[in-house]
Amino acid sequence: MSVLTSQDNVLRQRLEADLVEVRRVFAGELQSDLDCVNDLAGHAQRYHGKMLRPMLVLATAMAVEPTCETIEQKYLVAAAVVEMVHLATLVHDDVLDDAQMRRRGATINHLRGNEAAVMLGDYLISHAYHLCSSLGSPEISRMIAHATNTVCEGELLQLANRHRLDLDEPTYFKIITRKTASLCGACCGVTAELSGCGQKVAEALYGYGETLGIAFQIIDDVLDLTGDQDTVGKTLGQDLVKGKLTLPLIHALGACDEACREELIGLLRSEGGEGLSEERAGEVAVRVREVLLEWESLDYAREKAVSLVERAKLGLMENLEDTPARSYLLGLADSVVTRRL
Amino acid sequence: MSVLTSQDNVLRQRLEADLVEVRRVFAGELQSDLDCVNDLAGHAQRYHGKMLRPMLVLATAMAVEPTCETIEQKYLVAAAVVEMVHLATLVHDDVLDDAQMRRRGATINHLRGNEAAVMLGDYLISHAYHLCSSLGSPEISRMIAHATNTVCEGELLQLANRHRLDLDEPTYFKIITRKTASLCGACCGVTAELSGCGQKVAEALYGYGETLGIAFQIIDDVLDLTGDQDTVGKTLGQDLVKGKLTLPLIHALGACDEACREELIGLLRSEGGEGLSEERAGEVAVRVREVLLEWESLDYAREKAVSLVERAKLGLMENLEDTPARSYLLGLADSVVTRRL
């Protein structure tokens, strides 16, 4: 075993142990004296998935403080804050999408109704800010709130463009940069701010997180069209049903011939002209995949994601010391495009 | 005109002018580079109503800083923050209640769909915290977030008790203290903290705001049962439809005879045993009012509100200097129980 591999293993073990602590901080913050609240908050904790955002915080903290052997509490708190913000957006997203399945289980809205899901999302976001204020830094509170402002803007822009088959690539990128990448950027930016590592490194880290976030969302959108539901663990084809045009479809509509374009538009519009019905989604998805393969639109989207990941990695390599944590962040960026769930 | 009346007029004019500034801070914070976001945020500003919560902040600021002739910016910001939190809860409440009408206009969910309403509420709450962080005080951020945690708990407790005809008075008070009174308490508490007026006065002010908030919600619940829709400006009888038992009904169910109790339970349950249908609400409301009058349950609720207002006023008189602002706060408490909308 090389020295590097051994160091990598130590780092991975530290990250695993730190994630356990993050979950503890997360669960502790949500404790209430009301059983009905604890019961519902317990459901939310089933939503923990890959924990990409806490991982970004923890690995960034290790990268900017390479000599610290144990992580400081403030980073564990920040990691729990970003995870809480993220879960709040998932819970409200599922209400917006009327989704039935998430992380291989039923969604809160499906189990307990939209009302409980709206309130649970509010409870999570409120506790995220509450926990954040315990860091004692108005600047960190501002950064987190700025990120959530931006996430909401992205969601609202997406909502305003639903069922628009003429959605263009710049608008698509504006949507996903705001709704997904801004929080990933904040994960690294907040950690940099907490460490006091200086503006240049902080900007590089924010850029890394944001760029990785854009790539992550592109792949998420590709998987919604091509993934295996059992592997991904959530209802697929929802973007078609909800009239959300994503990068592969935007590419296909621009690249294909007129006959194919007309066929695609016909497939994506329902009889009423509004959107695709849940019933037709299955057969439509099969044909859409064929078209996307024919016009190499899935490859186009994946290549965009790959080049974004390369850009994210370059920013890190140019601005951060070569440490096991930096290697881990580089690998994390790669995993965003190779993932199957 | 007595000296006191003249001072009162000066104070009212200052409050009016300050409220204009609060609206300006509010609108400025919500500005986005996206038209679709500004369009939706514009709707939210129609929701400004009596602006009780900003008024609590402004009048409290004047009461604790009686020698200041113009209000400091920090209080205007705090007033905009609490109004933003409040409007966020109204927007989500209307989703929860499926309400059609608010402030004499159509609700956001009715106009633009539940999805836009969920996201607009999130946008408002996110900006409330963002604006709050500009005050530069982690303690203020913590107090606001603690209040919103508590509001959510109140809403979740209410949700868990829907359609429960055995809801008792202590649980009712727990619900309304959390969902409504905690934010009113925070209006005064945050202002006290910003002024540095000292713990004893701060606690008295928090107690005043919280107690006034409980009374306010009792009267809100009475008006839902007895009010005139055109005067109140929102859909009435919604508590019956949504299976929310409020103080007059809790009293009547406990005070009336067995025959009446059975009749009430029959009226409030639908055929399926779940709750009252929208269609039956009108005729049921008429009969429920008769029963509430017969058993003096509306008077019971109003008297509770009056005694709470007296307690709120006493706390102020014992702990604050006699100033025009204190007189205004005493009058504000009285108006909570005499209001018709």
Interface residues (C-beta under 8 A of the other chain):
Chain A: S32 L34 C36 V37 L40 H92 V95 L96 N114 E115 A116 V118 M119 L120 G121 D122 Y123 I125 S126 H127 Y129 H130 C132 S133 S134 L135 G136 S137 P138 E139 S141 R142 I144 A145 H146 T148 N149 V151 C152 E153 E155 L156 L157 L159 A160
Chain B: S32 L34 C36 V37 L40 H92 V95 L96 N114 E115 A116 V118 M119 L120 G121 D122 Y123 I125 S126 H127 Y129 H130 C132 S133 S134 L135 G136 S137 P138 E139 S141 R142 I144 A145 H146 T148 N149 V151 C152 E153 E155 L156 L157 L159 A160
